[in-house]
């Protein structure tokens, strides 16, 4: 089982693993920047920026949904109470089922 990492004891390997692709991409961009024509560089830069924004959309939407449905908000507390109340509604009365089947 994975141990909970405290705020003051962060795992630096995860942070470096997340930063590595960005650093490699920046290095490749600097190397290829001199080789390409300026018009081609501009098109590729706009395309990569659009891909970067598209990659951030799910994270942003998830963060907004979590904020809206957080227990501290009215909507979040209502949803939590509804969930707690509806937990028992899906179960069948065991005693009634046993009587119908002839066990009790």
N, C-alpha and C positions, 0 to 999 in steps of 0.2 A: 504494500500500500504506500502511496506517495505521501510524504510528510508535507504538512502545511508550511509554506515559506512565509516567514514574518517580513514585514515591510523593511526592517533594517537589515535583513539577511537575504537580499535578492539574489537570484541565480543569474550570474553574469553570462553564463553560456547561452541562455535563451536570448538575452539581449544582443549578444554578438551574432548569433545565428540569424536574428531578424535584420540586423544592420548589414550583414555581408552581401546580400544581393544588391542592395542599393549602392554600396561602395564599388562592387564589381561593375555595375552598370555605369556608374559615373566614370570609372577608369576607362571602360570601353568607349564611352562617349568622347572622352578627351582624346583617346588615340585615334578614333575614326573621324573626329571632327575636322582634322586637317586634310584628310583624304577626300572628303565629299564636297560637292558643290554647295554653295550657300543656300540655294533654293531647295535642294534635296534635304539638307540639314533641317531647314525650317519645317518642311512637311513631316519629316520623321519626328521632330520634336513635338509638333502639335498632335500627331498620332499617339505618341507615347504618353503625352500629358492626358489625352482623352482616356487611354487605357488605365492610367493611374487613378483618375477620378472614378471610372467605372469600377475599379477594384475596391475603392473606398465606400461605394454606395451601400453594399450590404452591411458593413460595419456601422455606418452612420444610421441606417434605418433600424438596425438592431438596438443601438444605443438609445434612439428616440423611443422605440417601443418599450424598452426597459424603464425609461424615465416615466413614461405615461402610466405604465402598469405597476409602478413601484408601490409597496405597501404604504408609503407616506402620503400618497395622493388619494383623493376621494375615489377615483375610479379603481385604483389598485386595491384599496381596502374593501370596496364593494365586491370586486371580483373574488377576492380571497374569501370573504364571508359566503358568497354564493357557492364557491367550491367546497367549503367546509360543510355547508348545509346539504349540498347535493351528493355528498359521498355516500350517505346511507340510502339514498333513494333507489339505487340500482340493485340492492341486495334483496333476495327473497326471504320471507319469514321462514326460518328453518323449522320451527315447531309445526307450522301449518303444512309444510311439505312432508314432514315425517308422519303427521296424522293422515294425510291423503294417501301416502304410500303404504300405510298400515303398520309402520314400525312402532309407533307410539299409540 
